[in-house]
C-alpha cells in the first residue's frame, strides 16, 4: 500500500483553477502596489506557474522543487512585509 504524501511535502501539481485564482490575486495586488512590492510581484506569476505545473515538486527528493518553493515563499513574505497600496499617502 502506498503511503499518502503530506501536503507540505509537495507542490500542488497541475490545478488550473487554483493557479488562475492565485494569478488573479497577484494581478490585483500588483495593480494596487507601490513600486517595490510591484517589482517583487512581477516575479511571482512565473514561480506560481512552475509550482502549479504537472511536475510533482517534492521537498525531500527534489532540490529544484525545494528552491522554487523557498524562493516563492521569500517573495510572498517580502511583499507582505513591504506592502503599501499605491493610493497610500506618500506612496510611490
N, C-alpha and C positions, 0 to 999 in steps of 0.2 A: 504494500500500500504506500502510495506517495504522500509524503508529508506536505501539507499546505504551507506556502511561504507566508511569512509575516508581512503585513502591509508596509512596514518601514524598511524592508529588505529589498524592495524592487520598485522600479518606476511603474507608473500606471498603465503602461503599454498603450496600444492603439485605442484611443477613446475620442473620436471626433467631436462628440457633443461636449465633453469636458474641456477639450482643447479649445473649442470655439468659445466657450464661456470664459475660460482663463484669458484668451487673447482679447475678448471684449472688455474685460476688466482692465487689462493693461492699456488698451487703447483709450479707455475713458480716463484713466489716471494720467497717461501721457498728455492727453489733450487739456488737462487741467493743472499740470505741474509747472513749477518754475524750471529754469534751465538745468540745474544739476540733476535732480531726480529724473527729469525728462531724458537726459543722456543715458542714465542707467536703465531706464525703462525701455529705451530703444534696443538694448541688447537682450532683454528678456524674451521677446517673442520667438527668436530663433532657438533659444535654450528650451523653451516650452515645446516647440515643435519636435525637437530631438527627444525630449523627455517623454512625450506622448507618442512616440513612434512605435512601430511594431516590435522593435528590439526590446528584449526584456533586460533592462538595466538592473544589475544586482550589485549590492554593496560589497559583499564578501568575495565574489569571484570576478568582478569586472571593474578594474581600476578606472577605466574611461567613464563608466557609468557613475562611479563614486565622485570623480572630479566634476562631471556635469552637474550632478545633484548639489555638490558643495558650492559650485560657482553660482548656480541658480539661487540657492538659499542665501548666499552672501549678497547677491544683487538685490533680492527681495528685502533682506534685512537693512541694507544701506538705504533703499528707497523709504522704508518705514522710518528710519532714524532721521532722514533729511527732508521728509515730506513737508512741503509748504505749497498750498494752492497758488496758482498764478494770480488769483484775484486778491490775495492777502496784501495788506498794507506793506509797502517796501519790497514786494516780490519782484523778481526779475530774473 
